[in-house]
Amino acid sequence: MNLNPSARKQFSPISIDAVAGAIAQAQHPSGEIPWSPGDKTDPWDHVEAAMGLTIGGYYSAARKAFRWLAQQQLDDGSWYAEYRDGVPVQPRKDPNMSSYIAAGLYHYYRITDDIDFLKRMWKPMQKAIDFALSMQSESGEIFWSKDREGNIDPMALLTGSSSIHMSLKCAIAIAEILQVSVSEWEAARVRLAHAIAEKPYLFNMTKSRYSMDWFYPVLSGAVTGDAARRRMEKSWKKFVVKGMGVRCVSDRPWVTIAESAECCLALCAMESRDKAEILFQWICDKQYEDGSYWCGFTFPDMTVWPEEKTTWTNGVVLMAADALYRLTPAHDLFSHRFWERR
């Protein structure tokens, strides 16, 4: 495994092997990674779980996950929103779900230096990014979805567009490694970042109850510097439950491990590492006996809900641990400073 041995020894609250192993056990022989055994698969969470496999050193399993995506890709570069055992069951096409393959591949390359695999996956990734950008409006935001008949839903989601911004950064970095000119991607990224940072009215504001709408603009690097600090401080008490973690929704007594770990990533991205580590310590014991992580819990009764062991939750816990403890060469994937230096 390509892990930093000293960091691994230092970091005791989480077993990297157990958490990554839980993802590996859920993966189908085809490479598909469902939410949990017997559950659905969506392309975004599939990639998130594959990133956890990469951090854990399961490189062959991660490659199999990306190859499964390539095999399922539609002619227009997209994927359907939901599969079960490789069979599509939700025909909606989501540009955020489609573009996230770029983040997963760049993360894989940063850890493995496997440029041959990057070359093999270039075409599927290129098609996926082009599909996402085909749904960008003139004002910069990216529309939510397209149905089987090709009708576009003109709603734009802040979390989804922010995630696409991160995927675009990774896709452009891959293009630079492979010496491919993608100036149109960079122009689209700049327009998208401007929309996220300066035009909140373009996005569906009913989703502002969700914590992801709070921290994803920072996590993606569309909002940085003083603006990022102001954004995080403004809604901290709205979403963060002291000693527990981050609510999924502001008006519900439900802390989710994935949102808590992603918030840690956002804090690390803006160099607020002390606060990120405190938040991570609140969730690092929310585990099953096998070392894998709960999806979430209600408070104050501390009921674990739902009880499924979700692969994407375990994937992002590993990513947060990596960002905090520098376990792999990709620990700074979300770091604003890293992207500024590129």
Secondary structure, 3 states (H helix, E strand, C coil): CCCCHHHHHHCCCCCHHHHHHHHHHHCCCCCCCCCCCCCCECHHHHHHHHHHHHHCCCHHHHHHHHHHHHHHCCCCCCCEEEEECCEEEEEEECHHHHHCHHHHHHHHHHHHCCHHHHHHCHHHHHHHHHHHHCCECCCCCEEEEECCCCCEEEEECHHHHHHHHHHHHHHHHHHHHCCCCCHHHHHHHHHHHHHHHHCHHHCCHHHHHEHHHHHHHHHCCCCCHHHHHHHHHHCHHHHEECCCEEECECCCCEEEHHHHHHHHHHHHHCCCHHHHHHHHHHHCCCECCCCCECCEEECCCCEECCCCCCHHHHHHHHHHHHHHHCCCCCCCCCCHHHHHHC
